[in-house]
């Protein structure tokens, strides 16, 4: 494995140096995963580099695709907070952190976001967060979309990390490891696009996903909630489908009868 202290992503806008906001180095055999976040604003690279702040992350990606490495990859940085998954607690000790320039959900607060009616017009996504779907299913919020330039650069960083650091076997969102406390990267982020990075390139069968819904999941003719419904739908909780391709947060899937259609990936879990 490469020397984590000197490892640099090859397509950076800036490497900011060793981060002062660190708990020392990862233990042997770590990091084991990548944790994906949003910044709740802009790229925030100075703050994430530990300049006059109490937070830090290994990378942050701007909306135009510019990437900043805000510390060394041997460092345990301060991005996860109180967190746990699969028997691991305190994910700062286990995971690389990647922040992304995104406001998350619309709220009337100190960030001075545009009025709600304006964000609706410019395409913010109306959605219920996956954890609200259980506890508060009527809580629809508007989520800022992620531009493809940002998504592509984050994907490139993740693929590079998986290749360079063999101990990395997991990719999660902050909301996976701090459920109920954190909402990032949120429902506008196509998390399954990044989990698929962990698949071997020579996989002979398409990956399978299980539907996880409280009622049903409509199947559409295209990657949009306004597209015509397929007559072979809807899918029910527990149904298993094959993944074919994706556009944003929508997956084209195929059922056991070889019928194809588009569904929201927010309600799918990798089998």
Short mmCIF file of the C-alpha atoms (twelve columns), coordinates in Angstrom:
data_MODEL
# 
_entry.id   MODEL 
# 
loop_
_atom_site.group_PDB 
_atom_site.id 
_atom_site.type_symbol 
_atom_site.label_atom_id 
_atom_site.label_alt_id 
_atom_site.label_comp_id 
_atom_site.label_asym_id 
_atom_site.label_seq_id 
_atom_site.Cartn_x 
_atom_site.Cartn_y 
_atom_site.Cartn_z 
_atom_site.pdbx_PDB_model_num 
ATOM 1   C CA . UNK A 1   0.000   0.000   0.000   1 
ATOM 2   C CA . UNK A 2   1.149   3.545   -0.757  1 
ATOM 3   C CA . UNK A 3   2.519   5.836   1.945   1 
ATOM 4   C CA . UNK A 4   -0.680  7.533   3.128   1 
ATOM 5   C CA . UNK A 5   1.175   10.573  4.441   1 
ATOM 6   C CA . UNK A 6   2.510   11.480  0.995   1 
ATOM 7   C CA . UNK A 7   -0.389  10.251  -1.148  1 
ATOM 8   C CA . UNK A 8   -1.962  13.033  -3.242  1 
ATOM 9   C CA . UNK A 9   -4.959  12.855  -5.566  1 
ATOM 10  C CA . UNK A 10  -3.485  13.707  -9.010  1 
ATOM 11  C CA . UNK A 11  -6.183  16.175  -10.138 1 
ATOM 12  C CA . UNK A 12  -6.270  18.758  -7.349  1 
ATOM 13  C CA . UNK A 13  -6.990  22.458  -7.402  1 
ATOM 14  C CA . UNK A 14  -4.961  22.757  -4.186  1 
ATOM 15  C CA . UNK A 15  -3.272  20.676  -1.492  1 
ATOM 16  C CA . UNK A 16  -3.528  22.692  1.716   1 
ATOM 17  C CA . UNK A 17  -0.931  20.835  3.799   1 
ATOM 18  C CA . UNK A 18  -1.075  18.692  6.905   1 
ATOM 19  C CA . UNK A 19  -4.250  19.411  8.859   1 
ATOM 20  C CA . UNK A 20  -3.915  20.704  12.443  1 
ATOM 21  C CA . UNK A 21  -7.380  19.375  13.380  1 
ATOM 22  C CA . UNK A 22  -6.415  15.733  13.754  1 
ATOM 23  C CA . UNK A 23  -6.368  12.958  16.346  1 
ATOM 24  C CA . UNK A 24  -3.142  11.529  15.005  1 
ATOM 25  C CA . UNK A 25  -2.776  8.733   12.484  1 
ATOM 26  C CA . UNK A 26  -5.023  5.808   11.563  1 
ATOM 27  C CA . UNK A 27  -4.238  2.481   13.186  1 
ATOM 28  C CA . UNK A 28  -2.745  -0.295  11.074  1 
ATOM 29  C CA . UNK A 29  -5.298  -1.705  8.616   1 
ATOM 30  C CA . UNK A 30  -7.232  1.556   8.403   1 
ATOM 31  C CA . UNK A 31  -8.921  3.539   6.884   1 
ATOM 32  C CA . UNK A 32  -11.609 1.034   5.952   1 
ATOM 33  C CA . UNK A 33  -14.102 3.353   4.263   1 
ATOM 34  C CA . UNK A 34  -15.079 6.655   2.695   1 
ATOM 35  C CA . UNK A 35  -17.678 8.945   4.283   1 
ATOM 36  C CA . UNK A 36  -19.540 11.370  2.009   1 
ATOM 37  C CA . UNK A 37  -20.880 14.724  3.244   1 
ATOM 38  C CA . UNK A 38  -22.257 18.069  2.134   1 
ATOM 39  C CA . UNK A 39  -20.870 21.339  3.479   1 
ATOM 40  C CA . UNK A 40  -24.284 23.046  3.919   1 
ATOM 41  C CA . UNK A 41  -22.817 25.872  1.834   1 
ATOM 42  C CA . UNK A 42  -19.817 26.483  -0.393  1 
ATOM 43  C CA . UNK A 43  -16.607 24.520  -0.712  1 
ATOM 44  C CA . UNK A 44  -15.329 25.757  2.703   1 
ATOM 45  C CA . UNK A 45  -11.811 24.515  1.993   1 
ATOM 46  C CA . UNK A 46  -10.112 26.932  4.424   1 
ATOM 47  C CA . UNK A 47  -12.346 25.843  7.302   1 
ATOM 48  C CA . UNK A 48  -11.966 22.150  6.421   1 
ATOM 49  C CA . UNK A 49  -8.199  22.621  6.239   1 
ATOM 50  C CA . UNK A 50  -8.353  23.508  9.942   1 
ATOM 51  C CA . UNK A 51  -8.010  27.280  9.593   1 
ATOM 52  C CA . UNK A 52  -9.721  28.828  12.661  1 
ATOM 53  C CA . UNK A 53  -12.205 25.945  12.935  1 
ATOM 54  C CA . UNK A 54  -12.917 22.792  14.902  1 
ATOM 55  C CA . UNK A 55  -13.694 20.631  11.861  1 
ATOM 56  C CA . UNK A 56  -11.629 18.994  9.120   1 
ATOM 57  C CA . UNK A 57  -11.918 16.596  6.178   1 
ATOM 58  C CA . UNK A 58  -9.539  14.940  3.760   1 
ATOM 59  C CA . UNK A 59  -11.168 16.381  0.621   1 
ATOM 60  C CA . UNK A 60  -13.733 18.964  -0.378  1 
ATOM 61  C CA . UNK A 61  -15.165 19.291  -3.881  1 
ATOM 62  C CA . UNK A 62  -16.584 22.517  -5.321  1 
ATOM 63  C CA . UNK A 63  -19.637 22.677  -7.563  1 
ATOM 64  C CA . UNK A 64  -17.477 23.219  -10.658 1 
ATOM 65  C CA . UNK A 65  -15.481 20.055  -9.893  1 
ATOM 66  C CA . UNK A 66  -12.446 21.709  -8.297  1 
ATOM 67  C CA . UNK A 67  -11.006 19.399  -5.631  1 
ATOM 68  C CA . UNK A 68  -9.038  20.384  -2.531  1 
ATOM 69  C CA . UNK A 69  -7.052  17.943  -0.413  1 
ATOM 70  C CA . UNK A 70  -7.271  19.393  3.073   1 
ATOM 71  C CA . UNK A 71  -4.971  17.021  4.909   1 
ATOM 72  C CA . UNK A 72  -2.917  13.848  4.625   1 
ATOM 73  C CA . UNK A 73  -4.556  10.463  4.207   1 
ATOM 74  C CA . UNK A 74  -2.891  8.969   7.274   1 
ATOM 75  C CA . UNK A 75  -4.672  11.550  9.492   1 
ATOM 76  C CA . UNK A 76  -7.787  10.905  11.574  1 
ATOM 77  C CA . UNK A 77  -9.695  14.093  10.811  1 
ATOM 78  C CA . UNK A 78  -12.823 15.612  12.381  1 
ATOM 79  C CA . UNK A 79  -15.712 15.048  9.953   1 
ATOM 80  C CA . UNK A 80  -17.905 12.263  11.373  1 
ATOM 81  C CA . UNK A 81  -18.666 13.261  14.978  1 
ATOM 82  C CA . UNK A 82  -20.796 10.836  16.991  1 
ATOM 83  C CA . UNK A 83  -21.208 7.930   14.591  1 
ATOM 84  C CA . UNK A 84  -21.427 4.148   14.352  1 
ATOM 85  C CA . UNK A 85  -21.961 1.372   11.823  1 
ATOM 86  C CA . UNK A 86  -21.213 -2.367  11.591  1 
ATOM 87  C CA . UNK A 87  -19.675 -2.521  15.073  1 
ATOM 88  C CA . UNK A 88  -17.458 0.532   14.505  1 
ATOM 89  C CA . UNK A 89  -17.923 3.676   16.608  1 
ATOM 90  C CA . UNK A 90  -16.367 7.087   16.126  1 
ATOM 91  C CA . UNK A 91  -15.962 6.912   12.346  1 
ATOM 92  C CA . UNK A 92  -13.216 9.585   12.361  1 
ATOM 93  C CA . UNK A 93  -10.973 6.720   13.464  1 
ATOM 94  C CA . UNK A 94  -11.992 4.542   10.528  1 
ATOM 95  C CA . UNK A 95  -13.015 6.606   7.473   1 
ATOM 96  C CA . UNK A 96  -11.700 9.113   4.942   1 
ATOM 97  C CA . UNK A 97  -14.017 12.153  4.751   1 
ATOM 98  C CA . UNK A 98  -15.099 13.885  1.519   1 
ATOM 99  C CA . UNK A 99  -17.117 17.109  1.762   1 
ATOM 100 C CA . UNK A 100 -19.092 18.497  -1.191  1 
ATOM 101 C CA . UNK A 101 -20.306 22.046  -1.837  1 
ATOM 102 C CA . UNK A 102 -24.060 21.762  -1.402  1 
ATOM 103 C CA . UNK A 103 -26.573 23.573  0.797   1 
ATOM 104 C CA . UNK A 104 -28.532 20.423  1.588   1 
ATOM 105 C CA . UNK A 105 -32.156 21.266  2.329   1 
ATOM 106 C CA . UNK A 106 -33.843 24.646  2.098   1 
ATOM 107 C CA . UNK A 107 -34.420 26.445  5.390   1 
ATOM 108 C CA . UNK A 108 -35.016 30.045  6.379   1 
ATOM 109 C CA . UNK A 109 -31.807 30.610  8.325   1 
ATOM 110 C CA . UNK A 110 -28.560 32.564  8.465   1 
ATOM 111 C CA . UNK A 111 -27.381 31.167  5.123   1 
ATOM 112 C CA . UNK A 112 -29.699 33.633  3.316   1 
ATOM 113 C CA . UNK A 113 -30.903 31.142  0.709   1 
ATOM 114 C CA . UNK A 114 -33.270 32.258  -2.061  1 
ATOM 115 C CA . UNK A 115 -37.006 32.230  -1.231  1 
ATOM 116 C CA . UNK A 116 -38.661 28.809  -1.262  1 
ATOM 117 C CA . UNK A 117 -40.700 29.557  -4.376  1 
ATOM 118 C CA . UNK A 118 -37.510 30.424  -6.240  1 
ATOM 119 C CA . UNK A 119 -35.689 27.193  -5.311  1 
ATOM 120 C CA . UNK A 120 -38.741 25.252  -6.460  1 
ATOM 121 C CA . UNK A 121 -38.524 26.958  -9.853  1 
ATOM 122 C CA . UNK A 122 -34.805 26.278  -10.281 1 
ATOM 123 C CA . UNK A 123 -35.189 22.558  -9.673  1 
ATOM 124 C CA . UNK A 124 -34.472 21.780  -6.032  1 
ATOM 125 C CA . UNK A 125 -35.684 18.242  -5.334  1 
ATOM 126 C CA . UNK A 126 -38.818 17.769  -3.182  1 
ATOM 127 C CA . UNK A 127 -38.169 14.655  -1.124  1 
ATOM 128 C CA . UNK A 128 -38.594 13.040  2.271   1 
ATOM 129 C CA . UNK A 129 -35.271 12.070  3.842   1 
ATOM 130 C CA . UNK A 130 -34.949 8.298   4.251   1 
ATOM 131 C CA . UNK A 131 -35.064 8.531   8.045   1 
ATOM 132 C CA . UNK A 132 -38.060 10.856  8.027   1 
ATOM 133 C CA . UNK A 133 -39.790 8.286   5.793   1 
ATOM 134 C CA . UNK A 134 -40.184 6.145   8.926   1 
ATOM 135 C CA . UNK A 135 -40.741 8.739   11.647  1 
ATOM 136 C CA . UNK A 136 -42.202 11.749  9.812   1 
ATOM 137 C CA . UNK A 137 -43.275 10.678  6.296   1 
ATOM 138 C CA . UNK A 138 -45.131 13.929  5.557   1 
ATOM 139 C CA . UNK A 139 -41.998 16.055  6.036   1 
ATOM 140 C CA . UNK A 140 -41.158 17.007  2.454   1 
ATOM 141 C CA . UNK A 141 -38.104 19.267  2.134   1 
ATOM 142 C CA . UNK A 142 -36.445 20.837  -0.905  1 
ATOM 143 C CA . UNK A 143 -32.868 19.641  -1.554  1 
ATOM 144 C CA . UNK A 144 -30.242 21.355  -3.686  1 
ATOM 145 C CA . UNK A 145 -29.195 19.257  -6.707  1 
ATOM 146 C CA . UNK A 146 -25.573 18.177  -7.156  1 
ATOM 147 C CA . UNK A 147 -24.052 19.250  -10.510 1 
ATOM 148 C CA . UNK A 148 -22.463 16.511  -12.608 1 
ATOM 149 C CA . UNK A 149 -19.018 18.202  -12.479 1 
ATOM 150 C CA . UNK A 150 -19.004 17.752  -8.703  1 
ATOM 151 C CA . UNK A 151 -20.400 14.208  -8.824  1 
ATOM 152 C CA . UNK A 152 -17.826 13.140  -11.417 1 
ATOM 153 C CA . UNK A 153 -14.903 14.522  -9.394  1 
ATOM 154 C CA . UNK A 154 -16.141 12.870  -6.187  1 
ATOM 155 C CA . UNK A 155 -16.464 9.591   -8.100  1 
ATOM 156 C CA . UNK A 156 -12.922 9.976   -9.453  1 
ATOM 157 C CA . UNK A 157 -11.577 10.558  -5.922  1 
ATOM 158 C CA . UNK A 158 -13.453 7.536   -4.570  1 
ATOM 159 C CA . UNK A 159 -12.208 5.271   -7.364  1 
ATOM 160 C CA . UNK A 160 -8.653  6.495   -6.817  1 
ATOM 161 C CA . UNK A 161 -8.874  5.915   -3.047  1 
ATOM 162 C CA . UNK A 162 -10.230 2.377   -3.498  1 
ATOM 163 C CA . UNK A 163 -7.394  1.612   -5.918  1 
ATOM 164 C CA . UNK A 164 -4.621  3.146   -3.806  1 
ATOM 165 C CA . UNK A 165 -5.780  2.014   -0.346  1 
ATOM 166 C CA . UNK A 166 -6.794  -1.683  -0.388  1 
ATOM 167 C CA . UNK A 167 -8.156  -1.546  3.170   1 
ATOM 168 C CA . UNK A 168 -11.093 0.613   1.966   1 
ATOM 169 C CA . UNK A 169 -14.124 -1.669  1.634   1 
ATOM 170 C CA . UNK A 170 -17.022 0.677   2.451   1 
ATOM 171 C CA . UNK A 171 -18.617 3.861   1.118   1 
ATOM 172 C CA . UNK A 172 -21.314 5.506   3.232   1 
ATOM 173 C CA . UNK A 173 -23.132 8.786   3.637   1 
ATOM 174 C CA . UNK A 174 -22.917 10.714  6.899   1 
ATOM 175 C CA . UNK A 175 -26.633 10.016  7.390   1 
ATOM 176 C CA . UNK A 176 -25.887 6.261   7.315   1 
ATOM 177 C CA . UNK A 177 -23.544 6.457   10.309  1 
ATOM 178 C CA . UNK A 178 -25.273 9.247   12.270  1 
ATOM 179 C CA . UNK A 179 -28.961 8.448   11.612  1 
ATOM 180 C CA . UNK A 180 -31.352 11.087  12.889  1 
ATOM 181 C CA . UNK A 181 -28.488 13.461  13.724  1 
ATOM 182 C CA . UNK A 182 -27.165 14.146  10.226  1 
ATOM 183 C CA . UNK A 183 -28.944 14.445  6.879   1 
ATOM 184 C CA . UNK A 184 -25.996 14.660  4.475   1 
ATOM 185 C CA . UNK A 185 -25.419 13.943  1.677   1 
ATOM 186 C CA . UNK A 186 -29.230 13.770  1.461   1 
ATOM 187 C CA . UNK A 187 -31.793 12.444  -1.026  1 
ATOM 188 C CA . UNK A 188 -30.535 14.577  -3.951  1 
ATOM 189 C CA . UNK A 189 -27.234 12.657  -3.850  1 
ATOM 190 C CA . UNK A 190 -27.029 9.404   -5.910  1 
ATOM 191 C CA . UNK A 191 -25.334 7.348   -3.183  1 
ATOM 192 C CA . UNK A 192 -25.690 4.043   -5.047  1 
ATOM 193 C CA . UNK A 193 -23.522 5.406   -7.873  1 
ATOM 194 C CA . UNK A 194 -20.638 5.440   -5.372  1 
ATOM 195 C CA . UNK A 195 -21.418 2.168   -3.640  1 
ATOM 196 C CA . UNK A 196 -21.213 0.518   -7.069  1 
ATOM 197 C CA . UNK A 197 -17.530 1.516   -7.192  1 
ATOM 198 C CA . UNK A 198 -16.858 -1.346  -4.791  1 
ATOM 199 C CA . UNK A 199 -18.117 -3.896  -7.330  1 
ATOM 200 C CA . UNK A 200 -15.484 -5.884  -9.237  1 
ATOM 201 C CA . UNK A 201 -15.192 -4.762  -12.865 1 
ATOM 202 C CA . UNK A 202 -15.570 -8.347  -14.068 1 
ATOM 203 C CA . UNK A 203 -18.887 -8.975  -12.310 1 
ATOM 204 C CA . UNK A 204 -20.837 -11.265 -14.653 1 
ATOM 205 C CA . UNK A 205 -24.333 -10.406 -13.430 1 
ATOM 206 C CA . UNK A 206 -25.933 -6.977  -12.941 1 
ATOM 207 C CA . UNK A 207 -26.034 -5.865  -9.295  1 
ATOM 208 C CA . UNK A 208 -29.315 -6.515  -7.529  1 
ATOM 209 C CA . UNK A 209 -31.259 -4.157  -5.287  1 
ATOM 210 C CA . UNK A 210 -34.094 -4.750  -2.832  1 
ATOM 211 C CA . UNK A 211 -37.004 -2.307  -2.634  1 
ATOM 212 C CA . UNK A 212 -37.453 -0.717  0.810   1 
ATOM 213 C CA . UNK A 213 -40.726 1.241   1.000   1 
ATOM 214 C CA . UNK A 214 -43.634 1.556   3.413   1 
ATOM 215 C CA . UNK A 215 -46.238 1.177   0.632   1 
ATOM 216 C CA . UNK A 216 -45.148 0.925   -3.048  1 
ATOM 217 C CA . UNK A 217 -42.619 2.268   -5.575  1 
ATOM 218 C CA . UNK A 218 -43.836 3.465   -8.976  1 
ATOM 219 C CA . UNK A 219 -41.966 2.389   -12.103 1 
ATOM 220 C CA . UNK A 220 -41.612 5.137   -14.724 1 
ATOM 221 C CA . UNK A 221 -40.918 5.245   -18.451 1 
ATOM 222 C CA . UNK A 222 -38.108 7.776   -17.876 1 
ATOM 223 C CA . UNK A 223 -35.881 9.169   -15.096 1 
ATOM 224 C CA . UNK A 224 -38.464 11.632  -13.747 1 
ATOM 225 C CA . UNK A 225 -41.385 11.665  -11.310 1 
ATOM 226 C CA . UNK A 226 -43.491 13.162  -14.114 1 
ATOM 227 C CA . UNK A 227 -42.742 10.357  -16.601 1 
ATOM 228 C CA . UNK A 228 -45.508 7.918   -17.495 1 
ATOM 229 C CA . UNK A 229 -45.956 4.953   -15.155 1 
ATOM 230 C CA . UNK A 230 -45.034 1.508   -16.497 1 
ATOM 231 C CA . UNK A 231 -47.997 -0.868  -16.448 1 
ATOM 232 C CA . UNK A 232 -45.931 -3.666  -14.895 1 
ATOM 233 C CA . UNK A 233 -45.405 -1.638  -11.720 1 
ATOM 234 C CA . UNK A 234 -45.555 -0.643  -8.985  1 
ATOM 235 C CA . UNK A 235 -42.896 -2.492  -7.002  1 
ATOM 236 C CA . UNK A 236 -43.626 -3.645  -3.459  1 
ATOM 237 C CA . UNK A 237 -41.451 -3.667  -0.347  1 
ATOM 238 C CA . UNK A 238 -39.003 -6.575  -0.592  1 
ATOM 239 C CA . UNK A 239 -39.098 -6.904  -4.386  1 
ATOM 240 C CA . UNK A 240 -35.657 -7.480  -5.950  1 
ATOM 241 C CA . UNK A 241 -34.615 -5.893  -9.257  1 
ATOM 242 C CA . UNK A 242 -31.467 -5.761  -11.397 1 
ATOM 243 C CA . UNK A 243 -29.615 -2.464  -11.876 1 
ATOM 244 C CA . UNK A 244 -28.910 -1.492  -15.500 1 
ATOM 245 C CA . UNK A 245 -27.832 2.172   -15.488 1 
ATOM 246 C CA . UNK A 246 -28.614 5.492   -13.835 1 
ATOM 247 C CA . UNK A 247 -29.293 9.167   -14.381 1 
ATOM 248 C CA . UNK A 248 -28.914 11.308  -11.266 1 
ATOM 249 C CA . UNK A 249 -30.925 9.677   -8.473  1 
ATOM 250 C CA . UNK A 250 -32.899 7.462   -10.890 1 
ATOM 251 C CA . UNK A 251 -32.019 3.856   -11.730 1 
ATOM 252 C CA . UNK A 252 -33.115 1.894   -14.775 1 
ATOM 253 C CA . UNK A 253 -33.980 -1.558  -13.426 1 
ATOM 254 C CA . UNK A 254 -35.211 -4.912  -14.725 1 
ATOM 255 C CA . UNK A 255 -37.550 -7.283  -12.913 1 
ATOM 256 C CA . UNK A 256 -37.566 -11.090 -12.907 1 
ATOM 257 C CA . UNK A 257 -39.788 -11.071 -16.022 1 
ATOM 258 C CA . UNK A 258 -37.138 -9.021  -17.890 1 
ATOM 259 C CA . UNK A 259 -39.333 -5.896  -17.955 1 
ATOM 260 C CA . UNK A 260 -37.473 -2.597  -17.617 1 
ATOM 261 C CA . UNK A 261 -38.277 0.835   -16.186 1 
ATOM 262 C CA . UNK A 262 -37.018 3.725   -14.071 1 
ATOM 263 C CA . UNK A 263 -37.339 4.020   -10.285 1 
ATOM 264 C CA . UNK A 264 -36.011 6.380   -7.644  1 
ATOM 265 C CA . UNK A 265 -32.799 4.929   -6.160  1 
ATOM 266 C CA . UNK A 266 -33.659 6.487   -2.786  1 
ATOM 267 C CA . UNK A 267 -35.789 3.431   -2.018  1 
ATOM 268 C CA . UNK A 268 -33.335 0.742   -3.103  1 
ATOM 269 C CA . UNK A 269 -30.788 -1.142  -1.019  1 
ATOM 270 C CA . UNK A 270 -27.963 -3.218  -2.517  1 
ATOM 271 C CA . UNK A 271 -28.498 -6.953  -1.968  1 
# 
